[in-house]
Amino acid sequence: MFLKRYRSHSVRAALRAAREELGPRAIVLSTTIVPVDGWRRFLGAREVEVTVAAERELPGRRDLPASAREVTARLAASGLDVELAEAIAA
Protein backbone atom coordinates (compact mmCIF):
# COMPACT_ATOMS: atom_id res chain seq x y z
CA MET A 1 0.00 0.00 0.00
CA PHE A 2 1.36 3.39 -1.00
CA LEU A 3 0.34 6.50 1.01
CA LYS A 4 0.63 10.07 -0.17
CA ARG A 5 -0.60 13.47 1.03
CA TYR A 6 -1.93 16.19 -1.23
CA ARG A 7 -2.39 19.81 -0.17
CA SER A 8 -4.54 22.26 -2.06
CA HIS A 9 -6.96 25.16 -1.66
CA SER A 10 -9.96 22.79 -1.94
CA VAL A 11 -10.81 19.13 -1.45
CA ARG A 12 -11.87 18.88 -5.07
CA ALA A 13 -8.49 20.09 -6.35
CA ALA A 14 -6.58 17.75 -4.02
CA LEU A 15 -8.68 14.76 -5.11
CA ARG A 16 -8.17 15.65 -8.77
CA ALA A 17 -4.39 15.66 -8.26
CA ALA A 18 -4.53 12.34 -6.41
CA ARG A 19 -6.63 10.67 -9.09
CA GLU A 20 -4.34 11.93 -11.86
CA GLU A 21 -1.24 10.55 -10.16
CA LEU A 22 -2.52 7.39 -8.45
CA GLY A 23 -5.47 6.45 -10.65
CA PRO A 24 -9.19 6.05 -10.07
CA ARG A 25 -8.78 3.23 -7.53
CA ALA A 26 -7.08 5.50 -4.98
CA ILE A 27 -8.76 5.48 -1.55
CA VAL A 28 -9.12 8.61 0.58
CA LEU A 29 -8.05 7.89 4.15
CA SER A 30 -8.46 11.33 5.71
CA THR A 31 -9.00 15.01 5.05
CA THR A 32 -7.88 17.77 7.39
CA ILE A 33 -7.58 21.53 7.37
CA VAL A 34 -3.98 22.61 8.00
CA PRO A 35 -2.16 25.95 8.10
CA VAL A 36 -0.35 26.87 4.89
CA ASP A 37 3.43 27.01 4.69
CA GLY A 38 5.26 30.30 4.55
CA TRP A 39 4.36 33.80 5.64
CA ARG A 40 0.62 33.40 4.94
CA ARG A 41 0.47 31.07 7.94
CA PHE A 42 0.74 34.12 10.22
CA LEU A 43 -2.31 35.63 8.52
CA GLY A 44 -4.36 32.53 9.35
CA ALA A 45 -4.46 31.06 5.86
CA ARG A 46 -5.50 27.42 5.70
CA GLU A 47 -5.59 24.67 3.09
CA VAL A 48 -6.89 21.11 2.81
CA GLU A 49 -4.63 18.09 3.24
CA VAL A 50 -5.93 14.80 1.81
CA THR A 51 -4.22 11.50 2.62
CA VAL A 52 -4.70 8.91 -0.11
CA ALA A 53 -3.75 5.22 -0.38
CA ALA A 54 -3.24 3.18 -3.54
CA GLU A 55 -1.76 -0.11 -4.64
CA ARG A 56 1.42 0.41 -6.64
CA GLU A 57 3.79 -2.02 -8.23
CA LEU A 58 7.40 -1.73 -7.20
CA PRO A 59 9.65 -0.72 -10.08
CA GLY A 60 12.01 -3.44 -11.22
CA ARG A 61 10.13 -6.18 -9.47
CA ARG A 62 10.18 -9.37 -11.49
CA ASP A 63 8.54 -12.71 -10.91
CA LEU A 64 10.96 -15.04 -12.62
CA PRO A 65 10.99 -18.64 -11.46
CA ALA A 66 14.56 -19.87 -11.35
CA SER A 67 15.35 -23.44 -12.22
CA ALA A 68 17.19 -25.68 -9.76
CA ARG A 69 20.27 -25.55 -11.99
CA GLU A 70 20.34 -21.73 -11.89
CA VAL A 71 19.91 -21.67 -8.12
CA THR A 72 22.68 -24.22 -7.68
CA ALA A 73 25.00 -22.23 -9.95
CA ARG A 74 24.35 -18.99 -8.09
CA LEU A 75 24.87 -20.55 -4.66
CA ALA A 76 28.07 -22.30 -5.80
CA ALA A 77 29.34 -19.05 -7.32
CA SER A 78 28.86 -17.31 -4.00
CA GLY A 79 31.17 -19.83 -2.33
CA LEU A 80 28.76 -22.45 -1.05
CA ASP A 81 29.67 -26.14 -1.37
CA VAL A 82 28.18 -27.60 -4.57
CA GLU A 83 26.52 -30.55 -2.80
CA LEU A 84 24.90 -28.22 -0.25
CA ALA A 85 23.82 -25.87 -3.05
CA GLU A 86 22.17 -28.76 -4.89
CA ALA A 87 20.36 -29.83 -1.71
CA ILE A 88 19.06 -26.31 -1.13
CA ALA A 89 17.93 -25.95 -4.76
CA ALA A 90 16.09 -29.25 -4.62
N, C-alpha and C positions, 0 to 999 in steps of 0.2 A: 504494500500500500504506500503510495506516495502522497505526502501532505504538502500543501503550499498555501501561503497567505496572499491575498490580493487586497490592496488599499485603493480606494477611489472616493469620489465625491458622492456617489450613490450606490445602492445595492445593485441596481440594474447594470451599471457600468462595470462593477467588479465581477458580477456573474458573467457578463459578456466576455470579459478578458479571460476568465477561467475556462469557459466553454471553448473559446478559440484555441487556447493552449492545451488543455487536457481532454477535450472532446465532450460529446454530449452525455457520456456516462459518468461524469464527475459528480460527486456527492458533496453537498454543502454540510459541513459539520457544525459551524457556528458563524454568527455575525455579531459584531460588536462595534460600538462607536468609540473611536480613539482620538486623542489629540493629534493634530498634524505635526510633522517635523518642521523644524526651522523657526523663524521669528514669528510666524503667524500663530504658533502655539500660545504665545503670551497674550494674543488678542482673543483667545478662546475658540479658535477655529477647530473644527472637528471633521473627521472623515470616517467612512465605514471600512472595517476590516472583515473580510470574509475568508474563513478557513475551509479549504476544499480538499477532498481526498479522491484519488483515482488510481486505478491499476495501471502500472507502466512496466513494460518489458525492460530489462536491464540491457544496455548496449553491449554487444560482443558476447552475449550469452548464447552458447550453442549446445544443443542436445545431440551429441554424436556418440553413439554406442561404440566403444572400443572393443576390438576382438581380444581374446585371451593372449594371442601372440603379441599384439601391440603392447598390452599391459606388461607382459613378461619382459619385453624388450626395454620398455621405459624403466621398469624397476631394476633390471640388470644394469642398465646404463647409469643409474644413480648410485651404483655400488653395492646393491643387494645381491646375495648369493643367488645363482640361477635356479637352483632347485627350490629355494624358498620363494622366489619370484613366481615360478610356475605354480606352486601350491596356492599362493595368494590369488593369482589370476584365475585359477580353476574355481 
